[in-house]
Amino acid sequence: MTPNDYLSILHCIAGLKERTRHAWMKSGRQESVAEHSWRMALMAYFLHDQFPAADLTRVLLMALLHDMGEVFTGDIPTFEKTDADRAREHELRDTWIDALPAPYSAEVRALFAEMDAMETEEARLIKALDRMEAVITHNECDPSTWLPLEYELQHTYGVKEAAFSPVLRELRAAVNDEVDAAIAAHHAEEHHET
């Protein structure tokens, strides 16, 4: 790989820092795709003792790369994303992957094929953490930033994906306790203001 090839990759992935997500941070600004992916990677790292058979390097790479298609399409919330949106994101992502130099093109293509197939423990863990990170971020911000449909979605988003693991089921239940606490605190604040 030439230095220019390397810099080209870095400039492209920098788009993950520029693309904002639907979620808001407690500081009052929108979360970037890069921040979401970064925290997912750390979430995976701090659970790796609970998944000793999982390949941590692959899990971390999946976390860091899983939303790479959003560099090209932006983030579309799950409840708004259509099959056509997904197809376009995958097409643009795959075009980028195909242009990567060896051995990275084959390695990244294999990671995405694994994530798309959702058959390995690593891929299933990443999908569960992807959903859970979004819920946790929403819990950390003011519920006044939530859409009305998100009050229910906060309780259900990612529950199915976490079901394969007792550890993740327990963690998701604790996250739901935080959902309830965030909603209760928000309602108490609204009541206090009236």
ZIZIMO-V61271 format. One record per pair of residues at least 12 apart in sequence whose ideal C-beta (glycine too) atoms are under 8 Angstrom apart, sorted by the first residue. I is the first residue (numbers start at 0). GAP is how many residues later the second one is. D is the distance in Angstrom with one decimal. If there is no record, write none. Layout:
# ZIZIMO-V61271
i = {I;I}
gap = {GAP;GAP}
d = {D;D}
This chain:
# ZIZIMO-V61271
i = {0;0;4;8;8;11;11;12;12;14;14;15;15;15;15;15;15;15;15;16;16;16;17;18;18;18;18;18;18;18;19;19;19;20;20;20;20;21;21;22;22;22;22;22;23;23;23;23;24;24;24;25;25;25;30;32;32;32;32;35;35;35;35;36;36;36;36;36;37;38;38;39;39;39;39;39;39;39;40;40;40;42;42;42;42;43;43;43;43;43;43;43;44;46;46;46;49;49;50;50;50;50;52;53;53;53;54;57;57;57;58;58;58;60;61;61;61;61;61;61;62;62;64;64;64;65;65;65;67;67;68;68;68;68;69;70;71;71;71;71;72;72;72;72;77;78;78;89;92;93;93;96;96;114;123;123;123;124;124;126;127;127;127;127;127;127;127;129;129;130;130;130;130;131;131;131;131;131;131;133;133;134;134;134;134;134;135;135;137;137;137;138;138;138;138;138;138;141;142;142;142;143;150;153;153;153;153;154;154;157;158}
gap = {100;103;96;91;95;59;84;55;58;56;57;16;17;18;21;51;52;54;55;15;16;17;14;13;14;15;51;52;55;56;12;13;55;12;15;54;113;53;55;13;111;114;115;118;113;117;118;121;112;115;116;114;115;116;106;34;37;38;42;31;97;98;101;26;27;28;29;30;26;94;98;23;24;26;86;89;90;93;19;22;23;20;86;89;90;12;15;16;19;81;82;85;15;78;82;120;115;117;70;74;114;116;68;67;68;71;67;53;56;64;63;66;67;50;49;52;53;60;61;64;63;66;43;46;47;49;60;64;25;28;20;21;23;24;19;25;17;20;21;24;12;15;16;19;79;70;74;26;19;15;18;12;15;12;37;40;41;40;43;34;30;33;34;36;37;40;44;28;31;26;27;30;31;26;30;36;39;40;43;23;24;19;22;23;40;44;39;42;12;16;44;15;36;39;40;42;43;44;39;40;43;42;32;22;25;28;29;21;24;14;13}
d = {4.6;7.9;5.5;6.9;7.9;6.3;6.8;7.2;6.9;3.6;7.8;6.8;4.6;4.0;6.5;7.0;7.3;7.2;5.9;5.4;7.7;4.4;7.1;6.3;4.5;7.9;5.4;6.5;5.6;5.8;5.8;7.6;6.8;5.9;5.8;4.6;7.9;6.3;4.3;7.5;6.2;4.4;5.8;7.0;8.0;4.4;7.5;4.3;7.3;7.3;6.1;4.8;5.1;7.4;5.8;5.1;5.1;7.7;5.9;7.0;6.0;7.3;7.2;5.9;5.3;7.6;6.7;5.9;7.5;5.6;7.9;4.1;8.0;7.4;7.2;5.1;6.1;5.1;5.1;4.0;5.4;7.7;5.0;7.3;6.2;7.5;4.8;6.1;5.4;6.6;7.1;5.9;6.8;7.6;7.9;6.9;7.9;4.5;6.4;6.1;7.7;7.7;6.4;5.1;5.1;6.2;5.9;6.8;7.6;5.1;4.9;6.1;6.4;5.9;5.8;7.6;5.7;6.4;6.9;4.4;5.9;6.9;6.5;6.4;7.6;6.2;6.1;6.4;5.6;6.9;3.8;6.3;5.9;3.5;6.9;7.6;7.1;3.9;7.0;7.2;7.0;6.2;4.7;6.4;7.5;6.4;6.9;7.9;7.0;7.7;7.6;5.2;6.8;7.5;7.2;5.5;7.8;7.5;7.6;4.9;6.1;4.2;4.4;7.6;7.3;5.1;7.8;7.7;7.9;5.4;2.6;5.3;7.5;5.1;6.7;7.7;7.0;6.3;6.0;6.7;7.5;5.7;5.6;6.2;5.5;6.9;6.0;7.3;6.6;5.9;7.9;7.3;7.1;4.6;5.9;8.0;4.9;7.1;5.5;6.1;4.0;6.8;6.6;7.9;4.5;7.9;7.8;5.7;5.8;6.5;5.8}
